[in-house]
Amino acid sequence: MLFHERKLSPGSVTVYLAALRFFFCKTLRRAWSTTDTPYPKKEHRLPQILSKPEVERLINAASTAFHRTLLMTLYATGARNAEVTRLKFRDFDKQRMVVHIQGAKGRKDRDVMLSPKLLEELREHWRRLRRSPKIWLFPGNINHCGDRPIDTKTVWHACYRAARRAGLQKRVHPHTLRHCFATHLLEAGTDLRSIQLLLGHSDLKETAKYLHLSERHLHAASSPLDSLSLEGQSPHEK
């Protein structure tokens, strides 16, 4: 029913099964058979990637200067949606040119590079904010001031609107720019281990998926078709 009627993904069905298992085992104190209720196989789909020109179009199509800075920060740091919303101005170390991402997924802190181009954008962003003290990089109150950050929906809508304004046919969300960050670093020659640390992945296998997306690695070998000596026309065209 969950698959056919409600059209849920394997991941969502797994969540439902985990809740039922907890209810039976912990609440009802009854046995749970994984044989009778097997977990669905997890889908492994490659994420969609924007090319560098498409990322440029996306950022340039931001509806406001605030959203432009937001998109630039996502792409420049490879941070997750929730991580970007919690960034503070004090997290940017101009002396060492690094960004401190604190309390990330798995309650782990990590550092990423601070792009000089992003730093210039952040200086302008600081001037545009209307009130002091400026704590949150992206404050969520009216007129972009106050004591709380934006929520993740604001980040999602910033990506969605910019993608529509840019005329991109691909589906774009905040995590798309994280995938672009990793893939474009790999295409530029950055090793997988360094990308793993920048993304905060606990397992290198999770980072290795970008090998399937990097043009540099996809084009490292030629198709075997190119080695064949074929006639100019097919028999049906003669």
C-alpha positions in Angstrom: 0.0 0.0 0.0 2.8 2.5 0.9 4.5 1.8 -2.4 1.5 1.5 -4.8 -1.2 3.7 -3.3 0.8 6.4 -1.5 3.7 6.3 -3.9 6.3 6.5 -1.1 10.0 6.1 -1.7 12.0 3.1 -0.2 13.5 5.5 2.4 10.1 6.7 3.6 8.8 3.1 3.8 11.9 2.2 5.9 11.0 5.0 8.4 7.4 3.6 8.7 8.8 0.1 9.3 11.2 1.4 11.9 8.4 3.1 13.8 6.3 -0.1 13.7 9.2 -2.1 14.9 9.7 0.2 17.8 6.0 0.1 18.7 5.9 -3.8 18.6 9.3 -4.3 20.4 9.3 -1.5 23.0 5.6 -0.7 23.6 3.8 -4.0 23.1 6.9 -6.2 24.0 6.2 -8.5 21.1 8.5 -10.2 18.7 9.3 -8.6 15.4 10.2 -10.7 12.4 12.4 -9.1 9.7 11.7 -12.1 7.5 8.0 -11.3 7.4 8.6 -7.5 7.0 11.8 -7.1 5.1 13.2 -3.6 4.6 13.1 -2.3 1.0 16.3 -1.9 -0.8 17.7 1.6 -0.7 17.8 3.4 -4.1 21.2 4.7 -5.1 20.6 7.5 -7.5 23.3 9.9 -8.7 22.6 13.6 -7.9 22.0 16.1 -10.7 24.9 18.5 -11.2 25.1 22.0 -12.7 28.0 23.0 -14.9 30.0 26.0 -13.8 28.3 28.3 -16.4 24.9 27.1 -15.0 26.1 27.9 -11.4 27.0 31.4 -12.7 23.6 31.8 -14.2 21.9 30.7 -11.0 23.8 33.1 -8.8 23.4 36.0 -11.2 19.6 35.3 -11.3 19.1 35.7 -7.6 16.1 37.9 -6.9 17.8 39.9 -4.1 21.3 40.7 -3.0 20.6 38.8 0.2 19.7 35.7 -1.9 22.8 36.2 -4.0 25.0 36.1 -1.0 23.2 33.0 0.2 23.7 31.1 -3.0 27.4 32.1 -3.2 27.9 30.8 0.4 26.3 27.5 -0.4 28.5 27.0 -3.5 31.7 28.4 -2.0 31.6 26.3 1.2 29.7 23.1 0.2 27.7 23.5 3.4 24.4 21.8 3.9 21.2 23.8 4.0 20.8 23.7 7.8 24.6 24.5 8.3 24.4 27.7 6.2 21.4 28.9 8.2 23.4 28.7 11.5 26.5 30.4 10.2 27.6 33.5 12.3 29.9 36.3 11.3 32.4 35.1 13.9 32.7 31.7 12.0 34.7 33.4 9.3 38.4 33.6 10.0 39.9 36.2 7.7 43.4 35.6 9.0 43.5 31.9 8.1 40.9 32.3 5.3 38.7 29.5 6.7 35.1 29.1 7.6 34.3 27.2 10.8 31.1 25.1 10.4 30.1 24.1 13.9 27.5 21.6 15.1 27.2 20.0 11.7 25.7 16.7 10.9 26.7 14.1 13.5 27.6 17.0 15.8 30.9 17.4 14.2 32.7 20.6 13.5 34.8 21.2 10.4 36.7 23.9 8.6 36.4 24.8 4.9 38.2 27.2 2.7 37.1 30.9 2.7 36.9 32.1 -0.9 38.4 35.6 -1.4 35.5 36.3 -3.8 33.0 35.2 -1.1 34.8 37.4 1.5 34.3 40.5 -0.7 30.7 39.6 -1.1 30.3 39.2 2.7 31.8 42.6 3.3 29.1 44.1 1.1 26.5 41.9 2.8 27.6 43.3 6.2 27.1 46.8 5.0 23.6 46.0 3.7 22.4 44.6 7.0 20.5 47.4 8.8 21.1 47.0 12.4 23.8 46.0 14.9 24.9 43.8 16.6 25.3 41.6 13.6 25.5 38.0 14.9 23.9 35.7 12.3 25.3 35.7 8.8 21.7 35.4 7.5 19.3 36.8 10.1 15.7 35.8 9.7 13.7 38.7 11.2 12.1 41.4 9.1 14.6 43.7 7.3 17.2 41.0 7.9 18.0 41.9 11.5 17.4 40.3 14.9 18.5 37.5 17.1 17.5 34.4 15.0 18.7 33.0 11.7 16.7 32.3 8.6 15.0 28.9 8.3 15.8 26.2 5.8 12.7 26.9 3.7 14.1 30.4 2.9 17.2 28.8 1.5 15.2 26.4 -0.6 13.0 29.1 -2.0 16.1 31.2 -2.9 17.4 28.3 -5.0 14.1 27.6 -6.6 13.4 31.2 -7.6 16.9 31.8 -8.9 16.7 28.6 -11.0 13.4 29.7 -12.6 14.7 33.2 -13.3 17.8 31.7 -14.9 15.7 29.4 -17.1 17.4 26.2 -15.8 15.6 23.0 -16.7 17.3 21.0 -14.0 15.8 20.7 -10.6 17.8 22.9 -8.2 17.7 22.8 -4.4 20.3 23.8 -1.7 22.0 20.4 -1.7 22.5 20.7 -5.5 25.1 23.4 -4.8 26.8 21.1 -2.3 27.1 18.4 -5.0 28.4 21.0 -7.4 31.0 22.1 -4.9 32.4 18.6 -4.6 32.2 17.7 -8.2 33.8 20.8 -9.5 36.7 20.4 -6.9 37.2 16.9 -8.2 37.3 18.1 -11.8 39.9 20.7 -10.8 42.2 17.9 -9.4 41.4 18.0 -5.7 41.9 14.5 -4.2 38.9 12.6 -2.7 40.3 12.5 0.8 40.5 16.4 0.9 36.9 16.6 -0.5 35.7 14.1 2.2 37.1 16.4 4.9 35.6 19.5 3.4 32.2 17.8 3.1 32.3 16.3 6.6 31.7 12.7 5.3 32.5 10.0 7.8 33.0 7.4 5.1 35.1 7.9 1.9 32.6 5.7 0.0 30.1 8.5 0.4 32.5 10.9 -1.3 33.5 8.4 -4.0 30.1 8.8 -5.7 31.4 12.1 -7.2 33.7 10.0 -9.4 30.6 9.1 -11.3 29.8 12.8 -11.9 33.2 14.3 -12.6 33.6 15.1 -16.3 37.4 14.7 -15.8 37.0 11.1 -14.8 34.1 10.3 -17.2 36.2 11.5 -20.1 39.4 9.8 -18.9 38.7 6.9 -21.2 37.3 6.8 -24.7 34.2 4.8 -25.8 35.2 1.5 -27.5 33.0 2.5 -30.4 35.6 5.2 -31.3 38.2 2.5 -32.0 36.0 0.8 -34.7 36.5 1.4 -38.4 32.9 1.8 -39.6 31.6 2.6 -43.0 30.2 6.1 -43.6 26.6 4.9 -44.2 24.5 2.2 -42.8 23.2 -0.5 -45.3 19.7 0.8 -45.1 20.8 4.3 -46.3 22.5 3.0 -49.4 
